[in-house]
């Protein structure tokens, strides 16, 4: 479903060049749930932004559902993003002036879906995240966990095949984080492919597949897991 | 999607009411000033009789001797001598023509109901009313016979009839002009002109006269002109008869020429007339010219819209540009502050084009509000012009064209000012803001 071959991302200023990603290779199959971990500044978010076509890459090849993303113009990227990808952000990124219903409606409007169909989907998604009774509330009237559930509902409303989550539980306490994680697992069971960036090892362990990004490259996870085991033995 | 953008724009206005108010105020002031000067310019330069302005021609004859010049661009006097006006009036063509002159009388009735007052009058031939589309509420124009016999008859304006006879049908009533009595034969319907195009020499922006009398009375009553009289040589004028035979120009003459053929024929007639007059010792230039100018050409020739007015319009547009520069700055600040939200929208599937359009709709709405408030300010401006200068009372107004133009100009200029901020915000890299929000 997603295939990145030798993707590099170079940030360049007059003074310094920074390789955020370097020869990054990854293949993701339909229906996978992948947790992406790695130290701060390792390139996790850059990877996620490139996967979501929010940022261009400097070199390499990126295929999404067989579409060569590098050859798309801005409008085409916006279309593909709108049709295939849902985003969940650490900071929720709900639009403060819009109530929950209208926030979830945003991607559907850009897709040109009719009002009656929008209504059906929004009500269904709000039901799914347990906030059906709060449709007219503004984001600031909700707790952090509820806001993140709205953000998930917004991502789901477009019925994406591909969900990108950047630290979705980063701003939540452990109880709410667990609830959000359970919601994501349910969404994955329903068929969506999920890539989740997280710092939380407990959440990462719940994902069937883990990858680690170190210095802009995909680390050999077998070696990483071996090192973790050795560390655990030494600790014991 | 347009309705959605309008909804978002309205929410944006409510979210930042002070900045929005300042922007609306800036555009409203700019539009108010611009529309005030533009409306005056528009009314000054508007065709006063569009359906037949190309059929009515002001006649000019180059009467001066060789070596004498006039101050006009083509060295032609703007008015005619009495003898030329009378000769052309009695000519076989064209069918409709009018000789005229502005004068005035002291007006009173044979009762003490109305105090005597002075009033402008136009001495004219009967075709005046049909040529310039003037209609009557009571009676009509005097007959050709009354014209020939210098009958003491008069046509009143509606305002004067209201003043003298309380708006009643006054046909057959007598009024006194100076020391003579005149019978009312007609009362005009409302006749308001932005521009008194039929006599631009004597107060182009004055309202039409209140009294209209047969032109033949000029001679019999020896009426003096209340307009400009100009000469080009020294003449001993000791009597009214001398004045009538002089080369002084003081009368206006118009001909209605409905087709190009009629215009050509009348041109030939004028050439022949000049040749005939040459034999009588007049028009002694080698090649005396004549001119036939239609209404719009006549307005242009008389510089009805002066350079000052054009400069004023230019300056008001520059002021509008300054207001727009301020708006541009405020829009930049407002839109860039919204970049994080734009980042979210872009991540959720909005294309750059959609973000750009959303912001252009917002500036268009701003322009619409500014235009509407600007109309109110322009009305205030025009009102103050009318209060300050009586001269502009008929032209310091906004017609429907100007009323509709105000929001169009406001919206267009706002969109121009909003192009750069909207383009800048639509270029927002969403990735920058999504993590930091």
Interface residues (C-beta under 8 A of the other chain):
Chain A: X45 X49 X52 X54 X55 X74 X75 X78 X79 X81 X82 X83 X87 X89 X90 X91 X93 X95 X97 X106 X107 X109 X110 X111 X112 X154 X158 X166
Chain B: X1 X4 X11 X15 X340 X341 X343 X344 X345 X346 X347 X348 X349 X350 X351 X352 X353 X354 X429 X430 X431 X434 X435 X436 X437
